[in-house]
Amino acid sequence: MFFIAGMSPKLYQIGNVMGECPACGAQDKLFLVKRSQTLSLFFIPVVKYGGEYLVTCGQCASLMELNPQMGKRVERDLNTRISPYDMHIIKNKNLPRCPQCGRQVYQDQNYCPGCGHKLER
């Protein structure tokens, strides 16, 4: 007797939500998905666990990770507005911005002019 089991990541589309992109500052609809791991037994999904919320900007195509508490709130009510402070930039397709406050910074700056956060180069 043998068992066929496996784990794989699954993406679940949650939808479009309103918010401000921390990468480009656009007040636009952001696309929200939830990524979680699924344990399958004989190719049938049995257990879904974990989960992180990923957001993509429609203007600059940057990828951000959403705070899990805010992600659960948005999942219950899609009319919830997302703040740039609730997101962490994973991949920025736009001008460099401060990871702490989202303000635009220049290549020669060592500290953010908005919040004073030390920039890693």
KOLGU-4560 file (N, C-alpha, C; in nm, 3 decimals, padded with zeros to 5 digits):
<recs>
<n_xx: 00.084 n_yy: -00.118 n_zz: 00.000 ca_xx: 00.000 ca_yy: 00.000 ca_zz: 00.000 c_xx: 00.089 c_yy: 00.124 c_zz: 00.000 mol: A seq: 1 type: MET>
<n_xx: 00.053 n_yy: 00.225 n_zz: -00.075 ca_xx: 00.131 ca_yy: 00.348 ca_zz: -00.081 c_xx: 00.038 c_yy: 00.468 c_zz: -00.080 mol: A seq: 2 type: PHE>
<n_xx: 00.095 n_yy: 00.582 n_zz: -00.042 ca_xx: 00.021 ca_yy: 00.708 ca_zz: -00.037 c_xx: 00.085 c_yy: 00.807 c_zz: -00.132 mol: A seq: 3 type: PHE>
<n_xx: 00.004 n_yy: 00.884 n_zz: -00.197 ca_xx: 00.053 ca_yy: 00.993 ca_zz: -00.280 c_xx: 00.010 c_yy: 01.123 c_zz: -00.213 mol: A seq: 4 type: ILE>
<n_xx: 00.108 n_yy: 01.197 n_zz: -00.163 ca_xx: 00.081 ca_yy: 01.323 ca_zz: -00.093 c_xx: 00.176 c_yy: 01.429 c_zz: -00.144 mol: A seq: 5 type: ALA>
<n_xx: 00.135 n_yy: 01.552 n_zz: -00.132 ca_xx: 00.220 ca_yy: 01.661 ca_zz: -00.175 c_xx: 00.172 c_yy: 01.794 c_zz: -00.121 mol: A seq: 6 type: GLY>
<n_xx: 00.264 n_yy: 01.891 n_zz: -00.121 ca_xx: 00.233 ca_yy: 02.026 ca_zz: -00.077 c_xx: 00.260 c_yy: 02.121 c_zz: -00.193 mol: A seq: 7 type: MET>
<n_xx: 00.172 n_yy: 02.216 n_zz: -00.211 ca_xx: 00.192 ca_yy: 02.313 ca_zz: -00.318 c_xx: 00.130 c_yy: 02.447 c_zz: -00.279 mol: A seq: 8 type: SER>
<n_xx: 00.191 n_yy: 02.556 n_zz: -00.326 ca_xx: 00.132 ca_yy: 02.687 ca_zz: -00.301 c_xx: 00.013 c_yy: 02.711 c_zz: -00.394 mol: A seq: 9 type: PRO>
<n_xx: -00.088 n_yy: 02.773 n_zz: -00.344 ca_xx: -00.206 ca_yy: 02.807 ca_zz: -00.424 c_xx: -00.233 c_yy: 02.956 c_zz: -00.411 mol: A seq: 10 type: LYS>
<n_xx: -00.274 n_yy: 03.018 n_zz: -00.520 ca_xx: -00.313 ca_yy: 03.158 ca_zz: -00.521 c_xx: -00.464 c_yy: 03.168 c_zz: -00.532 mol: A seq: 11 type: LEU>
<n_xx: -00.524 n_yy: 03.250 n_zz: -00.446 ca_xx: -00.667 ca_yy: 03.271 ca_zz: -00.447 c_xx: -00.693 c_yy: 03.419 c_zz: -00.474 mol: A seq: 12 type: TYR>
<n_xx: -00.765 n_yy: 03.449 n_zz: -00.581 ca_xx: -00.797 ca_yy: 03.588 ca_zz: -00.614 c_xx: -00.902 c_yy: 03.640 c_zz: -00.518 mol: A seq: 13 type: GLN>
<n_xx: -00.871 n_yy: 03.753 n_zz: -00.456 ca_xx: -00.968 ca_yy: 03.816 ca_zz: -00.367 c_xx: -01.041 c_yy: 03.928 c_zz: -00.441 mol: A seq: 14 type: ILE>
<n_xx: -00.968 n_yy: 04.008 n_zz: -00.517 ca_xx: -01.033 ca_yy: 04.112 ca_zz: -00.598 c_xx: -00.958 c_yy: 04.242 c_zz: -00.596 mol: A seq: 15 type: GLY>
<n_xx: -01.022 n_yy: 04.345 n_zz: -00.651 ca_xx: -00.966 ca_yy: 04.479 ca_zz: -00.655 c_xx: -01.010 c_yy: 04.557 c_zz: -00.533 mol: A seq: 16 type: ASN>
<n_xx: -00.917 n_yy: 04.629 n_zz: -00.473 ca_xx: -00.946 ca_yy: 04.714 ca_zz: -00.358 c_xx: -00.887 c_yy: 04.852 c_zz: -00.383 mol: A seq: 17 type: VAL>
<n_xx: -00.942 n_yy: 04.952 n_zz: -00.319 ca_xx: -00.891 ca_yy: 05.088 ca_zz: -00.333 c_xx: -00.780 c_yy: 05.111 c_zz: -00.230 mol: A seq: 18 type: MET>
<n_xx: -00.681 n_yy: 05.188 n_zz: -00.271 ca_xx: -00.573 ca_yy: 05.222 ca_zz: -00.182 c_xx: -00.466 c_yy: 05.302 c_zz: -00.253 mol: A seq: 19 type: GLY>
<n_xx: -00.366 n_yy: 05.342 n_zz: -00.177 ca_xx: -00.254 ca_yy: 05.418 ca_zz: -00.232 c_xx: -00.133 c_yy: 05.327 c_zz: -00.240 mol: A seq: 20 type: GLU>
<n_xx: -00.072 n_yy: 05.323 n_zz: -00.357 ca_xx: 00.047 ca_yy: 05.241 ca_zz: -00.379 c_xx: 00.167 c_yy: 05.305 c_zz: -00.310 mol: A seq: 21 type: CYS>
<n_xx: 00.240 n_yy: 05.230 n_zz: -00.224 ca_xx: 00.357 ca_yy: 05.288 ca_zz: -00.159 c_xx: 00.476 c_yy: 05.305 c_zz: -00.254 mol: A seq: 22 type: PRO>
<n_xx: 00.472 n_yy: 05.241 n_zz: -00.370 ca_xx: 00.583 ca_yy: 05.252 ca_zz: -00.465 c_xx: 00.571 c_yy: 05.374 c_zz: -00.555 mol: A seq: 23 type: ALA>
<n_xx: 00.451 n_yy: 05.400 n_zz: -00.608 ca_xx: 00.435 ca_yy: 05.512 ca_zz: -00.702 c_xx: 00.343 c_yy: 05.621 c_zz: -00.650 mol: A seq: 24 type: CYS>
<n_xx: 00.270 n_yy: 05.595 n_zz: -00.541 ca_xx: 00.181 ca_yy: 05.695 ca_zz: -00.483 c_xx: 00.048 c_yy: 05.709 c_zz: -00.555 mol: A seq: 25 type: GLY>
<n_xx: 00.020 n_yy: 05.623 n_zz: -00.650 ca_xx: -00.105 ca_yy: 05.632 ca_zz: -00.726 c_xx: -00.225 c_yy: 05.594 c_zz: -00.639 mol: A seq: 26 type: ALA>
<n_xx: -00.331 n_yy: 05.672 n_zz: -00.649 ca_xx: -00.457 ca_yy: 05.641 ca_zz: -00.582 c_xx: -00.539 c_yy: 05.559 c_zz: -00.681 mol: A seq: 27 type: GLN>
<n_xx: -00.520 n_yy: 05.431 n_zz: -00.678 ca_xx: -00.578 ca_yy: 05.346 ca_zz: -00.782 c_xx: -00.627 c_yy: 05.217 c_zz: -00.719 mol: A seq: 28 type: ASP>
<n_xx: -00.690 n_yy: 05.136 n_zz: -00.802 ca_xx: -00.730 ca_yy: 05.004 ca_zz: -00.757 c_xx: -00.607 c_yy: 04.915 c_zz: -00.751 mol: A seq: 29 type: LYS>
<n_xx: -00.598 n_yy: 04.841 n_zz: -00.643 ca_xx: -00.490 ca_yy: 04.746 ca_zz: -00.621 c_xx: -00.549 c_yy: 04.605 c_zz: -00.631 mol: A seq: 30 type: LEU>
<n_xx: -00.476 n_yy: 04.513 n_zz: -00.692 ca_xx: -00.524 ca_yy: 04.376 ca_zz: -00.708 c_xx: -00.471 c_yy: 04.292 c_zz: -00.594 mol: A seq: 31 type: PHE>
<n_xx: -00.559 n_yy: 04.223 n_zz: -00.522 ca_xx: -00.524 ca_yy: 04.147 ca_zz: -00.402 c_xx: -00.543 c_yy: 03.998 c_zz: -00.424 mol: A seq: 32 type: LEU>
<n_xx: -00.441 n_yy: 03.920 n_zz: -00.388 ca_xx: -00.450 ca_yy: 03.774 ca_zz: -00.390 c_xx: -00.399 c_yy: 03.720 c_zz: -00.257 mol: A seq: 33 type: VAL>
<n_xx: -00.441 n_yy: 03.599 n_zz: -00.224 ca_xx: -00.394 ca_yy: 03.532 ca_zz: -00.104 c_xx: -00.319 c_yy: 03.407 c_zz: -00.146 mol: A seq: 34 type: LYS>
<n_xx: -00.198 n_yy: 03.392 n_zz: -00.094 ca_xx: -00.116 ca_yy: 03.274 ca_zz: -00.125 c_xx: -00.108 c_yy: 03.188 c_zz: 00.000 mol: A seq: 35 type: ARG>
<n_xx: -00.145 n_yy: 03.061 n_zz: -00.014 ca_xx: -00.138 ca_yy: 02.969 ca_zz: 00.100 c_xx: -00.088 c_yy: 02.834 c_zz: 00.052 mol: A seq: 36 type: SER>
<n_xx: -00.042 n_yy: 02.753 n_zz: 00.145 ca_xx: 00.006 ca_yy: 02.619 ca_zz: 00.116 c_xx: -00.111 c_yy: 02.521 c_zz: 00.128 mol: A seq: 37 type: GLN>
<n_xx: -00.113 n_yy: 02.422 n_zz: 00.040 ca_xx: -00.218 ca_yy: 02.321 ca_zz: 00.042 c_xx: -00.154 c_yy: 02.182 c_zz: 00.046 mol: A seq: 38 type: THR>
<n_xx: -00.200 n_yy: 02.102 n_zz: 00.141 ca_xx: -00.158 ca_yy: 01.963 ca_zz: 00.151 c_xx: -00.260 c_yy: 01.878 c_zz: 00.077 mol: A seq: 39 type: LEU>
<n_xx: -00.213 n_yy: 01.800 n_zz: -00.020 ca_xx: -00.302 ca_yy: 01.715 ca_zz: -00.100 c_xx: -00.270 c_yy: 01.568 c_zz: -00.074 mol: A seq: 40 type: SER>
<n_xx: -00.375 n_yy: 01.489 n_zz: -00.070 ca_xx: -00.363 ca_yy: 01.346 ca_zz: -00.052 c_xx: -00.436 c_yy: 01.281 c_zz: -00.169 mol: A seq: 41 type: LEU>
<n_xx: -00.363 n_yy: 01.202 n_zz: -00.247 ca_xx: -00.418 ca_yy: 01.143 ca_zz: -00.369 c_xx: -00.476 c_yy: 01.252 c_zz: -00.460 mol: A seq: 42 type: PHE>
<n_xx: -00.404 n_yy: 01.363 n_zz: -00.474 ca_xx: -00.438 ca_yy: 01.475 ca_zz: -00.561 c_xx: -00.565 c_yy: 01.549 c_zz: -00.520 mol: A seq: 43 type: PHE>
<n_xx: -00.612 n_yy: 01.526 n_zz: -00.399 ca_xx: -00.729 ca_yy: 01.596 ca_zz: -00.347 c_xx: -00.682 c_yy: 01.690 c_zz: -00.236 mol: A seq: 44 type: ILE>
<n_xx: -00.709 n_yy: 01.821 n_zz: -00.248 ca_xx: -00.668 ca_yy: 01.914 ca_zz: -00.142 c_xx: -00.738 c_yy: 01.879 c_zz: -00.011 mol: A seq: 45 type: PRO>
<n_xx: -00.656 n_yy: 01.860 n_zz: 00.093 ca_xx: -00.711 ca_yy: 01.818 ca_zz: 00.222 c_xx: -00.702 c_yy: 01.932 c_zz: 00.323 mol: A seq: 46 type: VAL>
<n_xx: -00.584 n_yy: 01.990 n_zz: 00.338 ca_xx: -00.562 ca_yy: 02.094 ca_zz: 00.439 c_xx: -00.500 c_yy: 02.216 c_zz: 00.373 mol: A seq: 47 type: VAL>
<n_xx: -00.557 n_yy: 02.332 n_zz: 00.404 ca_xx: -00.502 ca_yy: 02.459 ca_zz: 00.357 c_xx: -00.453 c_yy: 02.533 c_zz: 00.481 mol: A seq: 48 type: LYS>
<n_xx: -00.327 n_yy: 02.576 n_zz: 00.481 ca_xx: -00.273 ca_yy: 02.643 ca_zz: 00.599 c_xx: -00.182 c_yy: 02.758 c_zz: 00.558 mol: A seq: 49 type: TYR>
<n_xx: -00.155 n_yy: 02.843 n_zz: 00.657 ca_xx: -00.072 ca_yy: 02.960 ca_zz: 00.630 c_xx: -00.146 c_yy: 03.056 c_zz: 00.539 mol: A seq: 50 type: GLY>
<n_xx: -00.077 n_yy: 03.155 n_zz: 00.501 ca_xx: -00.137 ca_yy: 03.249 ca_zz: 00.406 c_xx: -00.076 c_yy: 03.386 c_zz: 00.419 mol: A seq: 51 type: GLY>
<n_xx: -00.046 n_yy: 03.442 n_zz: 00.306 ca_xx: 00.000 ca_yy: 03.580 ca_zz: 00.302 c_xx: -00.075 c_yy: 03.650 c_zz: 00.191 mol: A seq: 52 type: GLU>
<n_xx: -00.093 n_yy: 03.779 n_zz: 00.208 ca_xx: -00.169 ca_yy: 03.858 ca_zz: 00.113 c_xx: -00.071 c_yy: 03.938 c_zz: 00.027 mol: A seq: 53 type: TYR>
<n_xx: -00.087 n_yy: 03.929 n_zz: -00.105 ca_xx: -00.002 ca_yy: 03.999 ca_zz: -00.199 c_xx: -00.085 c_yy: 04.099 c_zz: -00.277 mol: A seq: 54 type: LEU>
<n_xx: -00.029 n_yy: 04.218 n_zz: -00.298 ca_xx: -00.098 ca_yy: 04.326 ca_zz: -00.367 c_xx: -00.014 c_yy: 04.369 c_zz: -00.487 mol: A seq: 55 type: VAL>
<n_xx: -00.079 n_yy: 04.393 n_zz: -00.600 ca_xx: -00.013 ca_yy: 04.444 ca_zz: -00.720 c_xx: -00.078 c_yy: 04.576 c_zz: -00.759 mol: A seq: 56 type: THR>
<n_xx: 00.005 n_yy: 04.675 n_zz: -00.790 ca_xx: -00.045 ca_yy: 04.806 ca_zz: -00.832 c_xx: -00.078 c_yy: 04.802 c_zz: -00.981 mol: A seq: 57 type: CYS>
<n_xx: -00.191 n_yy: 04.861 n_zz: -01.017 ca_xx: -00.231 ca_yy: 04.866 ca_zz: -01.157 c_xx: -00.153 c_yy: 04.968 c_zz: -01.239 mol: A seq: 58 type: GLY>
<n_xx: -00.091 n_yy: 05.065 n_zz: -01.173 ca_xx: -00.016 ca_yy: 05.169 ca_zz: -01.244 c_xx: 00.128 c_yy: 05.130 c_zz: -01.271 mol: A seq: 59 type: GLN>
<n_xx: 00.200 n_yy: 05.091 n_zz: -01.165 ca_xx: 00.345 ca_yy: 05.066 ca_zz: -01.179 c_xx: 00.381 c_yy: 04.917 c_zz: -01.176 mol: A seq: 60 type: CYS>
<n_xx: 00.286 n_yy: 04.830 n_zz: -01.153 ca_xx: 00.305 ca_yy: 04.685 ca_zz: -01.149 c_xx: 00.400 c_yy: 04.639 c_zz: -01.038 mol: A seq: 61 type: ALA>
<n_xx: 00.413 n_yy: 04.718 n_zz: -00.933 ca_xx: 00.495 ca_yy: 04.678 ca_zz: -00.819 c_xx: 00.421 c_yy: 04.573 c_zz: -00.737 mol: A seq: 62 type: SER>
<n_xx: 00.497 n_yy: 04.489 n_zz: -00.668 ca_xx: 00.441 ca_yy: 04.382 ca_zz: -00.586 c_xx: 00.466 c_yy: 04.414 c_zz: -00.439 mol: A seq: 63 type: LEU>
<n_xx: 00.362 n_yy: 04.408 n_zz: -00.357 ca_xx: 00.372 ca_yy: 04.437 ca_zz: -00.215 c_xx: 00.309 c_yy: 04.324 c_zz: -00.133 mol: A seq: 64 type: MET>
<n_xx: 00.359 n_yy: 04.310 n_zz: -00.010 ca_xx: 00.298 ca_yy: 04.216 ca_zz: 00.085 c_xx: 00.212 c_yy: 04.298 c_zz: 00.180 mol: A seq: 65 type: GLU>
<n_xx: 00.089 n_yy: 04.254 n_zz: 00.199 ca_xx: -00.005 ca_yy: 04.325 ca_zz: 00.286 c_xx: 00.000 c_yy: 04.268 c_zz: 00.426 mol: A seq: 66 type: LEU>
<n_xx: -00.014 n_yy: 04.357 n_zz: 00.524 ca_xx: -00.021 ca_yy: 04.319 ca_zz: 00.665 c_xx: -00.133 c_yy: 04.214 c_zz: 00.680 mol: A seq: 67 type: ASN>
<n_xx: -00.106 n_yy: 04.100 n_zz: 00.748 ca_xx: -00.208 ca_yy: 03.993 ca_zz: 00.757 c_xx: -00.339 c_yy: 04.036 c_zz: 00.822 mol: A seq: 68 type: PRO>
<n_xx: -00.334 n_yy: 04.123 n_zz: 00.925 ca_xx: -00.458 ca_yy: 04.168 ca_zz: 00.989 c_xx: -00.542 c_yy: 04.250 c_zz: 00.892 mol: A seq: 69 type: GLN>
<n_xx: -00.475 n_yy: 04.337 n_zz: 00.815 ca_xx: -00.547 ca_yy: 04.417 ca_zz: 00.716 c_xx: -00.599 c_yy: 04.327 c_zz: 00.604 mol: A seq: 70 type: MET>
<n_xx: -00.523 n_yy: 04.226 n_zz: 00.567 ca_xx: -00.566 ca_yy: 04.132 ca_zz: 00.464 c_xx: -00.694 c_yy: 04.061 c_zz: 00.502 mol: A seq: 71 type: GLY>
<n_xx: -00.705 n_yy: 04.018 n_zz: 00.627 ca_xx: -00.826 ca_yy: 03.951 ca_zz: 00.673 c_xx: -00.945 c_yy: 04.046 c_zz: 00.674 mol: A seq: 72 type: LYS>
<n_xx: -00.918 n_yy: 04.173 n_zz: 00.711 ca_xx: -01.024 ca_yy: 04.273 ca_zz: 00.713 c_xx: -01.075 c_yy: 04.301 c_zz: 00.571 mol: A seq: 73 type: ARG>
<n_xx: -00.982 n_yy: 04.313 n_zz: 00.477 ca_xx: -01.019 ca_yy: 04.339 ca_zz: 00.338 c_xx: -01.092 c_yy: 04.219 c_zz: 00.279 mol: A seq: 74 type: VAL>
<n_xx: -01.052 n_yy: 04.099 n_zz: 00.318 ca_xx: -01.117 ca_yy: 03.978 ca_zz: 00.268 c_xx: -01.265 c_yy: 03.973 c_zz: 00.309 mol: A seq: 75 type: GLU>
<n_xx: -01.295 n_yy: 04.025 n_zz: 00.429 ca_xx: -01.433 ca_yy: 04.030 ca_zz: 00.476 c_xx: -01.513 c_yy: 04.142 c_zz: 00.408 mol: A seq: 76 type: ARG>
<n_xx: -01.445 n_yy: 04.257 n_zz: 00.381 ca_xx: -01.512 ca_yy: 04.372 ca_zz: 00.321 c_xx: -01.422 c_yy: 04.435 c_zz: 00.216 mol: A seq: 77 type: ASP>
<n_xx: -01.452 n_yy: 04.415 n_zz: 00.088 ca_xx: -01.368 ca_yy: 04.467 ca_zz: -00.020 c_xx: -01.373 c_yy: 04.619 c_zz: -00.032 mol: A seq: 78 type: LEU>
<n_xx: -01.462 n_yy: 04.686 n_zz: 00.040 ca_xx: -01.468 ca_yy: 04.832 ca_zz: 00.036 c_xx: -01.369 c_yy: 04.896 c_zz: 00.132 mol: A seq: 79 type: ASN>
<n_xx: -01.294 n_yy: 04.816 n_zz: 00.208 ca_xx: -01.193 ca_yy: 04.869 ca_zz: 00.299 c_xx: -01.079 c_yy: 04.929 c_zz: 00.218 mol: A seq: 80 type: THR>
<n_xx: -01.037 n_yy: 05.050 n_zz: 00.255 ca_xx: -00.929 ca_yy: 05.119 ca_zz: 00.186 c_xx: -00.795 c_yy: 05.081 c_zz: 00.249 mol: A seq: 81 type: ARG>
<n_xx: -00.695 n_yy: 05.049 n_zz: 00.165 ca_xx: -00.564 ca_yy: 05.007 ca_zz: 00.212 c_xx: -00.470 c_yy: 05.127 c_zz: 00.217 mol: A seq: 82 type: ILE>
<n_xx: -00.401 n_yy: 05.141 n_zz: 00.327 ca_xx: -00.303 ca_yy: 05.248 ca_zz: 00.345 c_xx: -00.166 c_yy: 05.199 c_zz: 00.300 mol: A seq: 83 type: SER>
<n_xx: -00.078 n_yy: 05.290 n_zz: 00.252 ca_xx: 00.057 ca_yy: 05.247 ca_zz: 00.214 c_xx: 00.136 c_yy: 05.192 c_zz: 00.332 mol: A seq: 84 type: PRO>
<n_xx: 00.097 n_yy: 05.229 n_zz: 00.454 ca_xx: 00.168 ca_yy: 05.182 ca_zz: 00.574 c_xx: 00.134 c_yy: 05.037 c_zz: 00.606 mol: A seq: 85 type: TYR>
<n_xx: 00.028 n_yy: 04.982 n_zz: 00.544 ca_xx: -00.011 ca_yy: 04.844 ca_zz: 00.566 c_xx: 00.061 c_yy: 04.748 c_zz: 00.471 mol: A seq: 86 type: ASP>
<n_xx: 00.144 n_yy: 04.803 n_zz: 00.380 ca_xx: 00.209 ca_yy: 04.720 ca_zz: 00.280 c_xx: 00.360 c_yy: 04.731 c_zz: 00.288 mol: A seq: 87 type: MET>
<n_xx: 00.428 n_yy: 04.623 n_zz: 00.252 ca_xx: 00.574 ca_yy: 04.618 ca_zz: 00.245 c_xx: 00.611 c_yy: 04.586 c_zz: 00.100 mol: A seq: 88 type: HIS>
<n_xx: 00.693 n_yy: 04.671 n_zz: 00.039 ca_xx: 00.729 ca_yy: 04.653 ca_zz: -00.101 c_xx: 00.822 c_yy: 04.533 c_zz: -00.117 mol: A seq: 89 type: ILE>
<n_xx: 00.785 n_yy: 04.441 n_zz: -00.204 ca_xx: 00.868 ca_yy: 04.326 ca_zz: -00.236 c_xx: 00.947 c_yy: 04.353 c_zz: -00.363 mol: A seq: 90 type: ILE>
<n_xx: 00.878 n_yy: 04.400 n_zz: -00.465 ca_xx: 00.944 ca_yy: 04.429 ca_zz: -00.593 c_xx: 00.891 c_yy: 04.562 c_zz: -00.644 mol: A seq: 91 type: LYS>
<n_xx: 00.980 n_yy: 04.660 n_zz: -00.654 ca_xx: 00.943 ca_yy: 04.794 ca_zz: -00.695 c_xx: 00.976 c_yy: 04.813 c_zz: -00.843 mol: A seq: 92 type: ASN>
<n_xx: 00.876 n_yy: 04.840 n_zz: -00.923 ca_xx: 00.896 ca_yy: 04.862 ca_zz: -01.066 c_xx: 00.901 c_yy: 05.011 c_zz: -01.099 mol: A seq: 93 type: LYS>
<n_xx: 00.915 n_yy: 05.094 n_zz: -00.999 ca_xx: 00.909 ca_yy: 05.237 ca_zz: -01.018 c_xx: 01.032 c_yy: 05.304 c_zz: -00.958 mol: A seq: 94 type: ASN>
<n_xx: 01.024 n_yy: 05.434 n_zz: -00.938 ca_xx: 01.134 ca_yy: 05.510 ca_zz: -00.878 c_xx: 01.163 c_yy: 05.460 c_zz: -00.737 mol: A seq: 95 type: LEU>
<n_xx: 01.288 n_yy: 05.475 n_zz: -00.690 ca_xx: 01.319 ca_yy: 05.430 ca_zz: -00.554 c_xx: 01.239 c_yy: 05.508 c_zz: -00.450 mol: A seq: 96 type: PRO>
<n_xx: 01.191 n_yy: 05.434 n_zz: -00.352 ca_xx: 01.113 ca_yy: 05.493 ca_zz: -00.243 c_xx: 01.163 c_yy: 05.438 c_zz: -00.110 mol: A seq: 97 type: ARG>
<n_xx: 01.136 n_yy: 05.513 n_zz: -00.004 ca_xx: 01.175 ca_yy: 05.471 ca_zz: 00.130 c_xx: 01.090 c_yy: 05.350 c_zz: 00.170 mol: A seq: 98 type: CYS>
<n_xx: 01.151 n_yy: 05.241 n_zz: 00.220 ca_xx: 01.072 ca_yy: 05.125 ca_zz: 00.260 c_xx: 00.990 c_yy: 05.151 c_zz: 00.386 mol: A seq: 99 type: PRO>
<n_xx: 01.026 n_yy: 05.253 n_zz: 00.462 ca_xx: 00.956 ca_yy: 05.282 ca_zz: 00.587 c_xx: 00.830 c_yy: 05.366 c_zz: 00.563 mol: A seq: 100 type: GLN>
<n_xx: 00.844 n_yy: 05.478 n_zz: 00.488 ca_xx: 00.731 ca_yy: 05.569 ca_zz: 00.472 c_xx: 00.682 c_yy: 05.580 c_zz: 00.329 mol: A seq: 101 type: CYS>
<n_xx: 00.756 n_yy: 05.529 n_zz: 00.231 ca_xx: 00.712 ca_yy: 05.530 ca_zz: 00.092 c_xx: 00.746 c_yy: 05.657 c_zz: 00.016 mol: A seq: 102 type: GLY>
<n_xx: 00.817 n_yy: 05.750 n_zz: 00.076 ca_xx: 00.852 ca_yy: 05.874 ca_zz: 00.008 c_xx: 00.961 c_yy: 05.850 c_zz: -00.095 mol: A seq: 103 type: ARG>
<n_xx: 00.956 n_yy: 05.925 n_zz: -00.207 ca_xx: 01.055 ca_yy: 05.910 ca_zz: -00.312 c_xx: 01.191 c_yy: 05.957 c_zz: -00.262 mol: A seq: 104 type: GLN>
<n_xx: 01.294 n_yy: 05.877 n_zz: -00.289 ca_xx: 01.432 ca_yy: 05.912 ca_zz: -00.251 c_xx: 01.520 c_yy: 05.905 c_zz: -00.374 mol: A seq: 105 type: VAL>
<n_xx: 01.636 n_yy: 05.968 n_zz: -00.368 ca_xx: 01.730 ca_yy: 05.970 ca_zz: -00.478 c_xx: 01.848 c_yy: 05.880 c_zz: -00.447 mol: A seq: 106 type: TYR>
<n_xx: 01.920 n_yy: 05.838 n_zz: -00.551 ca_xx: 02.028 ca_yy: 05.742 ca_zz: -00.536 c_xx: 02.139 c_yy: 05.792 c_zz: -00.443 mol: A seq: 107 type: GLN>
<n_xx: 02.164 n_yy: 05.923 n_zz: -00.437 ca_xx: 02.274 ca_yy: 05.975 ca_zz: -00.356 c_xx: 02.236 c_yy: 05.999 c_zz: -00.210 mol: A seq: 108 type: ASP>
<n_xx: 02.112 n_yy: 05.973 n_zz: -00.170 ca_xx: 02.069 ca_yy: 05.996 ca_zz: -00.033 c_xx: 02.091 c_yy: 05.871 c_zz: 00.052 mol: A seq: 109 type: GLN>
<n_xx: 02.144 n_yy: 05.892 n_zz: 00.173 ca_xx: 02.165 ca_yy: 05.782 ca_zz: 00.267 c_xx: 02.052 c_yy: 05.770 c_zz: 00.367 mol: A seq: 110 type: ASN>
<n_xx: 01.977 n_yy: 05.880 n_zz: 00.387 ca_xx: 01.864 ca_yy: 05.882 ca_zz: 00.480 c_xx: 01.742 c_yy: 05.938 c_zz: 00.410 mol: A seq: 111 type: TYR>
<n_xx: 01.626 n_yy: 05.890 n_zz: 00.449 ca_xx: 01.501 ca_yy: 05.937 ca_zz: 00.390 c_xx: 01.474 c_yy: 06.080 c_zz: 00.436 mol: A seq: 112 type: CYS>
<n_xx: 01.441 n_yy: 06.172 n_zz: 00.344 ca_xx: 01.411 ca_yy: 06.309 ca_zz: 00.385 c_xx: 01.277 c_yy: 06.321 c_zz: 00.457 mol: A seq: 113 type: PRO>
<n_xx: 01.192 n_yy: 06.221 n_zz: 00.448 ca_xx: 01.061 ca_yy: 06.226 ca_zz: 00.513 c_xx: 01.061 c_yy: 06.177 c_zz: 00.656 mol: A seq: 114 type: GLY>
<n_xx: 01.123 n_yy: 06.060 n_zz: 00.679 ca_xx: 01.115 ca_yy: 05.999 ca_zz: 00.813 c_xx: 01.252 c_yy: 05.980 c_zz: 00.878 mol: A seq: 115 type: CYS>
<n_xx: 01.361 n_yy: 05.999 n_zz: 00.804 ca_xx: 01.495 ca_yy: 05.984 ca_zz: 00.859 c_xx: 01.545 c_yy: 05.841 c_zz: 00.864 mol: A seq: 116 type: GLY>
<n_xx: 01.472 n_yy: 05.749 n_zz: 00.805 ca_xx: 01.511 ca_yy: 05.607 ca_zz: 00.805 c_xx: 01.640 c_yy: 05.590 c_zz: 00.723 mol: A seq: 117 type: HIS>
<n_xx: 01.735 n_yy: 05.510 n_zz: 00.775 ca_xx: 01.860 ca_yy: 05.484 ca_zz: 00.703 c_xx: 01.830 c_yy: 05.394 c_zz: 00.585 mol: A seq: 118 type: LYS>
<n_xx: 01.872 n_yy: 05.440 n_zz: 00.466 ca_xx: 01.847 ca_yy: 05.365 ca_zz: 00.343 c_xx: 01.960 c_yy: 05.269 c_zz: 00.316 mol: A seq: 119 type: LEU>
<n_xx: 01.926 n_yy: 05.145 n_zz: 00.280 ca_xx: 02.026 ca_yy: 05.045 ca_zz: 00.248 c_xx: 02.052 c_yy: 05.048 c_zz: 00.099 mol: A seq: 120 type: GLU>
<n_xx: 02.176 n_yy: 05.058 n_zz: 00.062 ca_xx: 02.214 ca_yy: 05.064 ca_zz: -00.081 c_xx: 02.301 c_yy: 04.947 c_zz: -00.116 mol: A seq: 121 type: ARG>
</recs>
